[in-house]
Amino acid sequence: MKILQFPLARISISFILGLLFFKFYQPTPLLVFGCLFLCVLVLVILHFLDKKFPHLKIYFGILTLLLSFQIGISTSIIHKETYNNNHYTNQIYDYEKEYCVGLVINEKLKSSPKNNRYISIIKTINGKESFGKIIVNLKKTSAKKELEIGTDLIVEGKIYKNRNPINPNQFDYGRYLENQEIYGQLYTASGQIKIGKNAVTIWSIFSNFRNKIIHHLELSNIKREELNVLIALLVGQQQDIAPEVLKDYQYAGAVHVLSVSGLHVGFILLFVTFILKPIPNSKKGSFFKLLLILTSLWVFGILAGLSPSVVRSVAMFSIVAIGNQLRRTVNTYHTLLVSMLLILLFKPSFLFDIGFQLSYLALFFILWLQPILSSIWTPKNKIVRYFWDIITVSFAAQIGAMPLSIYYFHQFPGLFFITNIIVLPLLGVIMIVGLIAIIVACFSLVPYCIAKPLELLITLLNTIIHWVASFESFIIKNISFSNEMLLVSYLVIVVFILWIEKPNFNRLSIALSSILLLQSIYIFSKYNSENADELIVFNVKKHTIITEKNHNLVSVFSNDSILQSLDNNLTIQPYLVGNFCKVKKKSRLQNLLYFKNKKILIIDSSSVYLEKIKPDILIITNSPKLNLKRLLSVWKPEQIVVDGSNFKSYIKLWESTCHKEKIPFHNTNEKGFYKI
């Protein structure tokens, strides 16, 4: 691999390892900065001894990598907001109390059915200076219209800490928020909000400007569905895309089209460079062109919301633009590494963002694998060569992103290459017309002669995507994929590409051995899962779901509405996929279950039970009118479990009774799922 020959590559890897080390081990700041100072001191000493003792060069190199590792850890500590005493997590001691919070709206999120949701920056708590990011949920009845970015608010309400997953193998939303330095959510009722002035910041200026563009597009009579796709394509706002449309793009393997990334930013660079061609390439002219190009790229990036994939693309193409204007040969690998290092130095949390990971992996494999695939066949016809390049780029990007994509989303779109062959040429036309529309929308309504063709183009795009997505037999779903399988999958891909680059027996042996290793890990993971029999009470609002797992077969006990929609159930499916198992039997809830010599009684809303049963475990569902104190005078179960189908007022009463009787009480609303 040529990239590993660059010192910058080894430094980058050491730096990233430092970020990962901090993420998983959280060393104390004093120890980290002490080690950093020691590394710098020894490195300076070795630098001066290098001329007299040349054999010390190897230690200088090793220490440089160690220093990069320490800088990675130090960068994480510097950006860890909770280490600051003024952070709101260090000022809240009782999460049951309501607080008066002064904050400013920073970013609009997708609304829920009941609330408008915003990422906000805290300024004060109960009049005391504070800071930190938090998600604010404002009831839709308490704000007649959506608030603008930069709006000052004084809000009274409870702050809730991020929760761990309450069901097995569930997406860890709390960890996802913490990666963005968001440590809580604030909920408010009507009448608890005071709206202040709009703070003028760079974010509020660009947000209001983006809203102005969107407003002009809305008044241009473009159909709502097409308009939402257009807004996602050109200004990176996906909040209003219909779930059905988004699902089509996912199934067709074209969801990257809706995310502003290198494809869009590269087109902006080409478009602006073309417009600026008449400017002479003198010293002043080149500087002026570079300034306009960089300004255009970063203005577009800020308008698109500066998501990790946008930041990566804008940073990379900025370096490319600087190299081109300085008449320097730009090494693409160096550009990749420099952009990644710069971004992670200022925003280390991006390393754990799915978009950032997929973006860099896809680009790396395009740079490395696409030339190898392209060399297999060199068409003479320009049109054929154009489509051949689309196919090779698509395959290279998909191979690079595939293991990570399967790991996160557990599905693979088999027709991705057909989608890209059809969609990418059309997307180029949409981008040209769309950019003209955006430029016009900056000042006024978009005229019919631009808006109508743009609407028809996006209708055509959606129709093609829907057609490809309709072939559901080509979509591989519910793929079980563990952490170990993810790492070994990339090992398999890398060693096979190395073998293709330079075929020999040793490389082929390593490649085949890596496949055996992947198969062994899969078999071992499945074997471990099959030998873990368990019974689980899930936490589902207003419903009860109980599963019994024997080897790799699962019996599901629930009501009819849950059992009929089991294939699309977001509570059960992650559990099945994460445990390499499938549903054997679907049954309506029974009052009595036996598992591992445990007698389990389920009391539902009917409150019917036999006193002579004497269960080991009692599960209470659907808020029965139950005198638990009288029941416990007859029975002494080992454990009482209540799930999410019960009223909270009932749960508090039962918990108090169990506490007095000294019987373990498990509330799935608070503690998550219950497992035997």
C-alpha positions as CSV (number, residue, x, y, z in Angstrom):
1,M,0.0,0.0,0.0
2,K,1.6,3.2,-1.2
3,I,-0.2,5.3,1.3
4,L,1.6,3.7,4.2
5,Q,4.9,4.8,2.7
6,F,4.0,8.4,3.6
7,P,5.2,9.5,7.1
8,L,1.9,11.5,7.3
9,A,0.0,8.3,7.0
10,R,1.7,6.7,10.0
11,I,1.3,9.9,12.0
12,S,-2.4,10.0,11.1
13,I,-2.9,6.4,12.2
14,S,-1.2,7.0,15.5
15,F,-3.3,10.1,16.1
16,I,-6.5,8.2,15.4
17,L,-5.4,5.4,17.7
18,G,-5.0,8.1,20.4
19,L,-8.6,9.3,19.8
20,L,-9.8,5.7,20.1
21,F,-7.8,5.0,23.2
22,F,-9.4,8.0,25.0
23,K,-12.8,6.9,23.8
24,F,-12.6,3.5,25.4
25,Y,-10.3,4.0,28.4
26,Q,-10.8,7.7,29.5
27,P,-7.3,8.4,31.1
28,T,-7.0,11.3,33.5
29,P,-6.0,14.6,32.0
30,L,-3.0,15.0,34.5
31,L,-1.5,11.7,33.4
32,V,-2.1,12.4,29.7
33,F,-0.5,15.9,29.7
34,G,2.3,14.7,31.8
35,C,3.1,12.0,29.2
36,L,2.8,14.5,26.4
37,F,5.3,16.9,28.1
38,L,7.7,13.9,28.6
39,C,7.4,12.9,25.0
40,V,8.1,16.4,23.7
41,L,11.1,16.7,26.1
42,V,12.7,13.4,25.0
43,L,12.0,14.2,21.3
44,V,13.8,17.5,21.6
45,I,16.8,15.8,23.3
46,L,16.9,13.1,20.6
47,H,16.8,15.8,17.9
48,F,20.0,17.4,19.2
49,L,21.7,14.0,19.7
50,D,20.8,12.9,16.2
51,K,23.9,14.3,14.5
52,K,26.3,12.7,17.0
53,F,24.5,9.4,17.3
54,P,22.9,8.5,13.9
55,H,21.7,5.1,15.3
56,L,19.1,7.0,17.4
57,K,17.1,7.9,14.3
58,I,14.9,4.8,14.7
59,Y,14.0,5.9,18.3
60,F,13.2,9.4,17.0
61,G,10.7,7.9,14.5
62,I,9.1,5.7,17.2
63,L,8.8,8.6,19.6
64,T,7.2,10.8,16.9
65,L,4.5,8.2,16.5
66,L,4.1,8.0,20.3
67,L,3.8,11.8,20.4
68,S,1.1,11.6,17.7
69,F,-0.7,9.1,19.8
70,Q,-0.5,11.4,22.9
71,I,-1.7,14.4,20.8
72,G,-4.7,12.3,19.8
73,I,-5.6,11.7,23.5
74,S,-4.8,15.3,24.4
75,T,-7.1,16.6,21.6
76,S,-10.0,14.5,22.9
77,I,-9.5,15.8,26.4
78,I,-9.4,19.4,25.2
79,H,-12.6,19.0,23.3
80,K,-14.4,17.0,26.1
81,E,-16.7,19.7,27.4
82,T,-17.8,17.8,30.6
83,Y,-14.3,18.4,32.1
84,N,-15.2,22.1,32.4
85,N,-16.9,22.9,35.8
86,N,-19.3,25.3,34.1
87,H,-20.8,22.6,31.9
88,Y,-24.4,22.0,32.8
89,T,-23.9,18.3,33.7
90,N,-21.6,19.5,36.5
91,Q,-24.3,22.0,37.8
92,I,-27.3,19.7,37.9
93,Y,-27.5,17.5,41.0
94,D,-31.2,16.6,41.0
95,Y,-32.7,15.5,37.6
96,E,-36.2,15.3,39.2
97,K,-36.3,19.1,39.7
98,E,-37.3,21.7,37.0
99,Y,-34.8,24.3,36.0
100,C,-34.9,27.7,34.5
101,V,-32.6,27.5,31.5
102,G,-31.4,30.3,29.3
103,L,-30.4,29.1,25.9
104,V,-30.0,30.0,22.2
105,I,-31.3,27.9,19.3
106,N,-28.5,26.5,17.2
107,E,-29.9,23.9,14.9
108,K,-33.3,22.6,13.8
109,L,-33.9,18.8,14.0
110,K,-36.7,16.7,12.5
111,S,-39.9,17.3,14.5
112,S,-41.7,14.5,16.3
113,P,-45.5,14.2,16.2
114,K,-45.8,16.2,19.4
115,N,-42.7,18.4,19.6
116,N,-40.5,20.7,17.6
117,R,-36.9,19.7,18.3
118,Y,-33.8,21.9,18.4
119,I,-30.1,21.6,19.3
120,S,-29.5,24.5,21.6
121,I,-26.6,26.1,23.4
122,I,-27.2,26.6,27.2
123,K,-26.1,30.0,28.5
124,T,-27.5,30.0,32.1
125,I,-29.1,27.6,34.5
126,N,-31.2,29.2,37.3
127,G,-29.4,32.5,36.6
128,K,-25.9,30.9,36.9
129,E,-23.5,31.0,34.0
130,S,-23.3,27.6,32.2
131,F,-22.7,26.1,28.7
132,G,-23.1,22.9,26.7
133,K,-25.3,21.5,23.9
134,I,-28.8,20.1,24.7
135,I,-31.8,19.0,22.7
136,V,-34.8,21.1,23.5
137,N,-38.3,19.6,22.8
138,L,-40.9,22.4,22.6
139,K,-44.6,21.3,22.4
140,K,-46.1,22.3,19.1
141,T,-49.0,24.1,20.9
142,S,-46.5,26.3,22.8
143,A,-44.9,27.8,19.7
144,K,-47.2,29.0,16.8
145,K,-44.4,28.7,14.3
146,E,-40.9,27.2,14.2
147,L,-38.2,29.2,15.9
148,E,-35.3,30.8,13.9
149,I,-31.7,29.8,14.5
150,G,-30.2,32.3,17.0
151,T,-33.4,32.8,19.0
152,D,-32.8,33.4,22.7
153,L,-35.1,31.4,24.9
154,I,-35.8,31.2,28.7
155,V,-37.3,27.7,29.3
156,E,-38.6,26.0,32.4
157,G,-38.6,22.2,32.4
158,K,-36.9,19.0,33.4
159,I,-33.6,18.0,32.0
160,Y,-33.3,14.3,31.2
161,K,-29.9,12.5,30.9
162,N,-29.2,10.4,27.8
163,R,-30.5,6.9,28.4
164,N,-28.8,3.6,27.7
165,P,-30.7,1.3,25.2
166,I,-33.8,-0.1,26.9
167,N,-34.0,-3.2,24.6
168,P,-31.3,-5.6,23.5
169,N,-29.3,-4.8,20.4
170,Q,-31.1,-1.5,20.1
171,F,-29.4,1.5,18.5
172,D,-27.6,3.4,21.2
173,Y,-29.1,6.9,20.7
174,G,-27.6,8.2,24.0
175,R,-24.0,7.3,22.9
176,Y,-24.8,8.9,19.5
177,L,-25.7,12.1,21.2
178,E,-22.7,12.0,23.5
179,N,-20.4,11.7,20.4
180,Q,-21.8,15.1,19.5
181,E,-21.2,16.5,23.0
182,I,-25.0,16.4,23.7
183,Y,-25.6,15.0,27.2
184,G,-29.3,15.6,27.8
185,Q,-32.8,16.6,26.6
186,L,-35.1,19.3,27.9
187,Y,-38.9,19.0,27.7
188,T,-41.3,21.9,28.2
189,A,-45.0,22.3,28.6
190,S,-47.1,25.2,27.3
191,G,-46.6,28.5,29.1
192,Q,-43.0,27.7,30.2
193,I,-41.2,29.5,27.3
194,K,-40.2,33.1,27.0
195,I,-38.9,34.1,23.6
196,G,-36.2,36.7,23.6
197,K,-34.3,38.5,20.8
198,N,-32.5,36.9,17.9
199,A,-28.8,36.7,18.5
200,V,-26.8,37.7,15.4
201,T,-24.2,35.0,14.7
202,I,-22.6,33.5,11.6
203,W,-24.9,30.5,12.0
204,S,-28.1,32.5,12.4
205,I,-27.1,34.7,9.3
206,F,-26.6,31.6,7.1
207,S,-29.6,29.8,8.5
208,N,-31.9,32.7,7.8
209,F,-30.3,33.1,4.4
210,R,-31.0,29.3,3.7
211,N,-34.6,29.7,4.9
212,K,-35.0,32.6,2.5
213,I,-33.8,30.4,-0.4
214,I,-36.1,27.6,0.7
215,H,-39.0,30.1,1.1
216,H,-38.5,31.4,-2.5
217,L,-38.4,27.8,-3.8
218,E,-41.6,27.0,-2.0
219,L,-43.3,30.0,-3.6
220,S,-42.1,28.8,-7.1
221,N,-44.9,26.2,-7.3
222,I,-42.6,23.1,-7.2
223,K,-44.4,20.1,-5.9
224,R,-43.8,19.4,-2.2
225,E,-42.2,15.9,-2.6
226,E,-39.9,17.1,-5.4
227,L,-39.1,20.3,-3.4
228,N,-38.0,18.3,-0.3
229,V,-35.6,16.2,-2.4
230,L,-34.3,19.3,-4.1
231,I,-33.6,21.0,-0.7
232,A,-31.8,17.8,0.4
233,L,-29.7,17.7,-2.8
234,L,-28.6,21.3,-2.8
235,V,-28.7,22.6,0.8
236,G,-28.4,19.4,2.8
237,Q,-31.7,19.6,4.7
238,Q,-33.3,16.2,4.8
239,Q,-35.8,16.7,7.7
240,D,-38.9,17.0,5.5
241,I,-38.3,14.1,3.1
242,A,-41.2,11.6,3.3
243,P,-40.2,8.3,4.9
244,E,-41.4,6.4,1.8
245,V,-39.1,8.4,-0.5
246,L,-36.2,7.9,1.9
247,K,-36.8,4.2,2.0
248,D,-36.7,4.0,-1.8
249,Y,-33.4,5.7,-1.9
250,Q,-32.0,3.3,0.7
251,Y,-33.3,0.2,-1.1
252,A,-31.9,1.5,-4.4
253,G,-28.5,2.1,-2.9
254,A,-28.7,5.9,-3.7
255,V,-29.1,7.4,-0.2
256,H,-25.7,9.1,-0.8
257,V,-27.3,11.2,-3.4
258,L,-29.5,12.9,-0.8
259,S,-26.5,13.7,1.5
260,V,-24.4,16.6,0.4
261,S,-20.9,15.2,-0.1
262,G,-17.9,15.1,-2.4
263,L,-20.1,14.6,-5.5
264,H,-21.9,17.9,-4.8
265,V,-18.9,19.9,-3.6
266,G,-16.8,18.7,-6.5
267,F,-19.5,19.9,-8.9
268,I,-19.6,23.3,-7.1
269,L,-15.8,23.6,-7.6
270,L,-16.0,22.8,-11.3
271,F,-19.0,25.2,-11.8
272,V,-17.2,28.1,-10.0
273,T,-13.9,27.4,-11.8
274,F,-15.7,27.4,-15.2
275,I,-17.4,30.8,-14.4
276,L,-14.0,32.3,-13.3
277,K,-12.2,31.2,-16.5
278,P,-12.2,34.7,-18.1
279,I,-10.1,36.1,-15.2
280,P,-6.4,36.2,-16.2
281,N,-4.0,33.8,-14.5
282,S,-1.8,36.6,-13.3
283,K,-0.6,36.7,-9.7
284,K,-3.4,39.0,-8.6
285,G,-5.9,37.2,-10.8
286,S,-5.0,33.7,-9.4
287,F,-5.2,35.0,-5.9
288,F,-8.6,36.5,-6.5
289,K,-9.9,33.3,-8.2
290,L,-8.6,31.2,-5.3
291,L,-10.3,33.5,-2.8
292,L,-13.7,33.3,-4.6
293,I,-13.4,29.5,-5.0
294,L,-12.6,28.9,-1.3
295,T,-15.4,31.4,-0.3
296,S,-17.9,29.6,-2.6
297,L,-17.0,26.2,-1.2
298,W,-17.2,27.2,2.5
299,V,-20.4,29.3,2.0
300,F,-22.0,26.2,0.4
301,G,-20.7,24.0,3.2
302,I,-22.2,26.3,5.9
303,L,-25.5,26.5,4.0
304,A,-25.5,22.7,3.8
305,G,-25.1,22.5,7.6
306,L,-21.4,21.5,7.9
307,S,-22.2,17.8,8.5
308,P,-19.1,15.6,8.7
309,S,-19.3,14.5,5.1
310,V,-19.7,18.1,4.0
311,V,-16.7,19.3,6.1
312,R,-14.6,16.4,4.7
313,S,-15.5,17.3,1.1
314,V,-15.1,21.1,1.5
315,A,-11.7,20.6,3.3
316,M,-10.4,18.3,0.6
317,F,-11.5,20.3,-2.4
318,S,-10.2,23.5,-0.7
319,I,-6.7,21.8,-0.6
320,V,-7.1,20.7,-4.2
321,A,-8.1,24.3,-5.2
322,I,-5.1,25.8,-3.4
323,G,-2.8,23.3,-5.1
324,N,-4.2,24.0,-8.6
325,Q,-3.9,27.7,-8.2
326,L,-0.3,27.5,-6.9
327,R,0.5,25.2,-9.9
328,R,1.5,22.4,-7.6
329,T,0.9,18.7,-8.1
330,V,-1.6,17.7,-5.5
331,N,-1.1,14.1,-4.1
332,T,-4.6,12.8,-3.5
333,Y,-3.5,10.6,-0.6
334,H,-1.8,13.6,1.1
335,T,-4.9,15.7,0.5
336,L,-7.1,12.9,2.1
337,L,-4.8,12.7,5.1
338,V,-4.3,16.4,5.7
339,S,-8.1,17.1,5.5
340,M,-8.8,14.3,7.9
341,L,-6.1,15.4,10.4
342,L,-7.3,19.1,10.3
343,I,-10.9,18.1,10.8
344,L,-10.2,15.7,13.7
345,L,-7.9,18.3,15.4
346,F,-10.8,20.7,15.6
347,K,-13.6,18.2,15.9
348,P,-12.4,14.8,17.2
349,S,-15.9,13.5,17.8
350,F,-16.4,13.3,14.0
351,L,-14.3,10.1,14.0
352,F,-17.3,8.3,15.5
353,D,-19.8,9.8,13.1
354,I,-21.2,7.3,10.6
355,G,-21.2,9.8,7.7
356,F,-17.6,10.7,8.4
357,Q,-16.5,7.1,8.5
358,L,-18.4,6.1,5.3
359,S,-17.3,9.2,3.5
360,Y,-13.5,8.7,4.1
361,L,-13.6,4.9,3.5
362,A,-15.5,5.3,0.2
363,L,-13.1,8.0,-1.0
364,F,-10.0,6.0,0.1
365,F,-11.1,2.9,-1.8
366,I,-12.0,5.0,-4.9
367,L,-8.5,6.4,-4.9
368,W,-6.9,3.0,-4.4
369,L,-9.2,0.4,-6.0
370,Q,-10.8,2.3,-8.9
371,P,-7.6,2.6,-11.0
372,I,-7.0,-1.2,-10.6
373,L,-10.6,-1.9,-11.7
374,S,-10.4,0.6,-14.5
375,S,-7.2,-1.0,-15.9
376,I,-9.1,-4.3,-16.5
377,W,-10.7,-2.8,-19.6
378,T,-10.0,0.4,-21.6
379,P,-12.9,1.2,-23.9
380,K,-12.1,3.3,-26.9
381,N,-15.5,4.8,-27.2
382,K,-15.9,7.9,-25.0
383,I,-19.5,7.2,-24.0
384,V,-18.7,3.6,-23.1
385,R,-15.6,4.8,-21.2
386,Y,-17.8,7.3,-19.3
387,F,-20.2,4.6,-18.1
388,W,-17.4,2.2,-17.4
389,D,-15.8,4.8,-15.1
390,I,-19.1,5.2,-13.3
391,I,-19.3,1.4,-12.8
392,T,-15.7,1.2,-11.5
393,V,-16.1,4.2,-9.2
394,S,-19.4,2.8,-7.8
395,F,-17.9,-0.7,-7.2
396,A,-14.8,0.8,-5.5
397,A,-16.8,3.0,-3.2
398,Q,-19.3,0.2,-2.4
399,I,-16.6,-2.3,-1.6
400,G,-15.0,0.2,0.8
401,A,-18.2,1.2,2.5
402,M,-20.0,-2.2,2.4
403,P,-18.7,-3.8,5.6
404,L,-19.4,-0.6,7.6
405,S,-22.8,-0.1,6.0
406,I,-23.8,-3.7,6.7
407,Y,-22.6,-3.3,10.3
408,Y,-24.7,-0.2,10.9
409,F,-27.8,-0.9,8.8
410,H,-27.8,-4.7,8.4
411,Q,-28.8,-4.6,4.7
412,F,-27.2,-4.4,1.3
413,P,-28.7,-3.0,-1.9
414,G,-27.8,-5.5,-4.7
415,L,-28.7,-3.1,-7.6
416,F,-26.5,-0.2,-6.5
417,F,-24.5,-0.2,-9.7
418,I,-27.6,0.0,-11.9
419,T,-28.8,2.9,-9.8
420,N,-25.5,4.8,-10.2
421,I,-25.3,4.2,-14.0
422,I,-28.7,5.7,-14.5
423,V,-28.8,8.3,-11.8
424,L,-25.3,10.0,-11.9
425,P,-25.7,11.4,-15.4
426,L,-29.2,12.7,-14.5
427,L,-27.8,14.1,-11.3
428,G,-25.3,16.2,-13.2
429,V,-28.1,17.9,-15.2
430,I,-30.2,18.4,-11.9
431,M,-27.1,20.0,-10.3
432,I,-26.7,22.5,-13.2
433,V,-30.3,23.5,-13.2
434,G,-30.5,23.4,-9.4
435,L,-27.6,25.7,-8.9
436,I,-29.1,28.2,-11.3
437,A,-32.4,27.9,-9.3
438,I,-30.5,28.4,-6.0
439,I,-28.7,31.5,-7.3
440,V,-32.0,33.0,-8.5
441,A,-33.7,32.0,-5.2
442,C,-31.1,34.1,-3.3
443,F,-32.8,37.2,-4.6
444,S,-36.4,36.4,-5.8
445,L,-38.8,33.7,-6.8
446,V,-37.6,31.1,-9.3
447,P,-39.2,31.7,-12.7
448,Y,-41.4,29.0,-14.2
449,C,-39.0,28.3,-17.1
450,I,-36.4,27.1,-14.5
451,A,-38.7,25.7,-11.7
452,K,-40.8,23.4,-14.0
453,P,-37.9,21.6,-15.8
454,L,-36.2,21.2,-12.4
455,E,-39.4,19.7,-10.9
456,L,-39.7,17.3,-13.9
457,L,-36.1,16.2,-13.5
458,I,-36.5,15.4,-9.9
459,T,-39.8,13.6,-10.6
460,L,-37.9,11.5,-13.1
461,L,-35.1,10.9,-10.5
462,N,-37.7,9.7,-7.9
463,T,-39.4,7.5,-10.5
464,I,-36.2,5.8,-11.4
465,I,-35.2,5.3,-7.8
466,H,-38.7,3.9,-6.9
467,W,-38.5,1.5,-9.9
468,V,-35.1,0.1,-8.8
469,A,-36.2,-0.1,-5.2
470,S,-39.3,-2.1,-6.2
471,F,-37.0,-5.1,-6.9
472,E,-37.0,-6.1,-3.2
473,S,-35.6,-9.6,-3.9
474,F,-32.3,-7.9,-4.7
475,I,-32.2,-6.2,-1.3
476,I,-30.4,-8.4,1.3
477,K,-31.9,-7.6,4.7
478,N,-31.3,-8.4,8.4
479,I,-27.7,-9.4,7.9
480,S,-26.1,-10.4,11.2
481,F,-22.6,-8.7,11.5
482,S,-20.5,-8.5,14.7
483,N,-17.6,-6.1,15.6
484,E,-15.1,-8.9,14.9
485,M,-16.6,-9.7,11.5
486,L,-16.4,-6.0,10.6
487,L,-12.7,-5.8,11.3
488,V,-11.8,-9.1,9.6
489,S,-14.0,-8.1,6.6
490,Y,-11.7,-5.1,6.0
491,L,-8.7,-7.3,6.4
492,V,-10.1,-9.6,3.7
493,I,-10.7,-6.7,1.3
494,V,-7.3,-5.1,1.9
495,V,-5.3,-8.4,1.5
496,F,-7.2,-9.3,-1.7
497,I,-6.6,-5.9,-3.3
498,L,-2.9,-6.2,-2.4
499,W,-2.8,-9.7,-4.1
500,I,-4.5,-8.2,-7.2
501,E,-1.9,-5.4,-7.3
502,K,1.0,-7.9,-7.1
503,P,-0.1,-11.5,-7.5
504,N,2.1,-14.1,-5.8
505,F,1.7,-17.2,-3.7
506,N,2.4,-15.6,-0.3
507,R,-0.2,-12.9,-0.8
508,L,-2.8,-15.4,-2.1
509,S,-2.1,-17.6,0.9
510,I,-2.7,-14.7,3.3
511,A,-5.9,-13.7,1.4
512,L,-7.3,-17.2,1.5
513,S,-6.4,-17.4,5.2
514,S,-8.2,-14.2,5.9
515,I,-11.4,-15.7,4.4
516,L,-11.0,-18.7,6.6
517,L,-10.6,-16.4,9.6
518,L,-13.8,-14.5,8.7
519,Q,-15.7,-17.8,8.3
520,S,-14.3,-19.0,11.7
521,I,-15.5,-15.8,13.4
522,Y,-18.9,-16.2,11.9
523,I,-19.2,-19.8,13.0
524,F,-17.9,-19.0,16.5
525,S,-20.3,-16.0,16.9
526,K,-23.3,-18.1,15.7
527,Y,-22.2,-21.0,18.0
528,N,-22.0,-18.7,21.0
529,S,-25.5,-17.3,20.3
530,E,-27.0,-20.7,19.8
531,N,-25.7,-21.9,23.2
532,A,-27.2,-18.9,25.0
533,D,-30.8,-19.7,25.9
534,E,-32.7,-16.8,27.4
535,L,-36.1,-15.3,28.1
536,I,-36.5,-11.6,27.7
537,V,-39.3,-9.1,28.7
538,F,-39.0,-6.1,26.3
539,N,-39.9,-2.5,27.1
540,V,-42.5,-1.4,24.6
541,K,-44.9,1.5,25.3
542,K,-48.5,0.3,25.6
543,H,-47.6,-3.2,24.6
544,T,-46.1,-6.4,26.0
545,I,-43.5,-8.5,24.1
546,I,-41.8,-11.6,25.7
547,T,-39.4,-13.8,23.8
548,E,-38.0,-17.2,24.6
549,K,-34.8,-18.2,22.8
550,N,-33.7,-21.8,22.4
551,H,-30.5,-22.2,20.4
552,N,-31.1,-20.0,17.3
553,L,-34.9,-20.3,17.3
554,V,-37.1,-17.7,19.1
555,S,-40.7,-17.9,20.3
556,V,-42.5,-14.5,20.5
557,F,-45.4,-13.9,22.9
558,S,-47.4,-10.8,22.3
559,N,-50.8,-9.5,21.2
560,D,-52.1,-9.9,17.6
561,S,-51.2,-6.4,16.3
562,I,-47.5,-7.0,17.2
563,L,-47.4,-10.6,15.9
564,Q,-48.9,-9.6,12.5
565,S,-46.2,-6.9,11.9
566,L,-43.2,-8.7,13.4
567,D,-41.1,-8.5,10.2
568,N,-41.1,-4.7,10.5
569,N,-41.0,-4.5,14.3
570,L,-38.1,-2.2,15.3
571,T,-37.9,-3.8,18.8
572,I,-37.7,-7.5,17.8
573,Q,-35.7,-7.3,14.5
574,P,-32.5,-5.8,16.0
575,Y,-32.6,-8.6,18.6
576,L,-33.0,-11.3,16.0
577,V,-30.2,-9.9,13.8
578,G,-27.8,-9.3,16.7
579,N,-28.2,-12.8,17.9
580,F,-28.1,-14.7,14.6
581,C,-31.5,-16.2,15.2
582,K,-35.0,-16.4,13.6
583,V,-38.6,-16.6,14.8
584,K,-39.8,-20.2,15.2
585,K,-43.2,-19.6,16.8
586,K,-45.6,-16.6,17.3
587,S,-48.1,-17.0,20.2
588,R,-50.6,-14.8,22.0
589,L,-49.6,-14.0,25.6
590,Q,-50.1,-16.8,28.1
591,N,-50.6,-16.5,31.8
592,L,-48.0,-19.1,32.7
593,L,-44.6,-19.8,31.2
594,Y,-41.8,-22.2,32.3
595,F,-38.2,-21.4,31.6
596,K,-35.1,-23.1,33.2
597,N,-37.0,-24.5,36.1
598,K,-38.6,-21.1,36.8
599,K,-42.4,-20.7,37.0
600,I,-43.3,-17.4,35.4
601,L,-46.8,-16.0,36.0
602,I,-48.1,-13.1,33.8
603,I,-51.0,-11.0,35.3
604,D,-52.6,-8.8,32.7
605,S,-55.5,-6.3,32.8
606,S,-58.0,-9.1,33.6
607,S,-56.3,-9.5,37.0
608,V,-57.1,-13.3,36.8
609,Y,-54.8,-15.7,38.6
610,L,-54.8,-18.8,40.8
611,E,-53.4,-18.4,44.3
612,K,-52.1,-21.9,44.4
613,I,-49.6,-21.3,41.5
614,K,-46.9,-19.6,43.6
615,P,-44.6,-18.3,40.8
616,D,-40.9,-17.8,41.0
617,I,-41.2,-14.6,38.8
618,L,-44.2,-12.4,38.5
619,I,-44.7,-10.3,35.4
620,I,-47.3,-7.5,35.5
621,T,-48.7,-6.1,32.2
622,N,-51.4,-3.8,31.0
623,S,-52.2,-2.1,34.3
624,P,-54.3,-4.6,36.2
625,K,-56.3,-3.4,39.2
626,L,-54.2,-5.4,41.6
627,N,-53.8,-5.4,45.4
628,L,-50.1,-6.3,45.3
629,K,-49.8,-6.1,49.1
630,R,-52.5,-8.8,49.6
631,L,-51.0,-10.9,46.8
632,L,-47.5,-10.8,48.4
633,S,-48.9,-11.9,51.7
634,V,-49.7,-15.3,49.9
635,W,-46.7,-15.4,47.5
636,K,-43.0,-14.5,47.9
637,P,-41.7,-14.4,44.3
638,E,-38.0,-14.0,43.6
639,Q,-38.6,-11.1,41.3
640,I,-41.4,-8.8,40.1
641,V,-41.2,-7.4,36.6
642,V,-43.4,-4.6,35.2
643,D,-43.1,-3.5,31.5
644,G,-44.0,-0.5,29.5
645,S,-47.7,-1.4,29.1
646,N,-48.5,-0.3,32.6
647,F,-49.6,3.2,33.9
648,K,-46.7,5.0,35.7
649,S,-48.9,5.8,38.7
650,Y,-49.5,2.1,39.2
651,I,-45.9,1.3,38.8
652,K,-44.9,3.7,41.6
653,L,-47.4,2.1,43.9
654,W,-46.2,-1.4,43.2
655,E,-42.6,-0.4,43.6
656,S,-43.3,1.1,47.0
657,T,-45.0,-2.1,48.1
658,C,-42.1,-4.3,46.9
659,H,-39.7,-2.1,48.7
660,K,-41.6,-2.6,51.9
661,E,-41.8,-6.3,51.4
662,K,-38.1,-6.5,50.3
663,I,-38.8,-8.2,47.0
664,P,-36.7,-7.2,44.0
665,F,-38.6,-5.0,41.6
666,H,-37.6,-4.5,37.9
667,N,-39.3,-1.6,36.0
668,T,-38.4,-1.9,32.3
669,N,-39.1,1.8,31.8
670,E,-36.2,2.7,34.1
671,K,-33.9,-0.3,34.0
672,G,-34.6,-1.5,30.4
673,F,-35.4,-5.1,29.3
674,Y,-35.4,-8.0,31.8
675,K,-33.5,-11.1,31.0
676,I,-33.4,-14.6,32.4
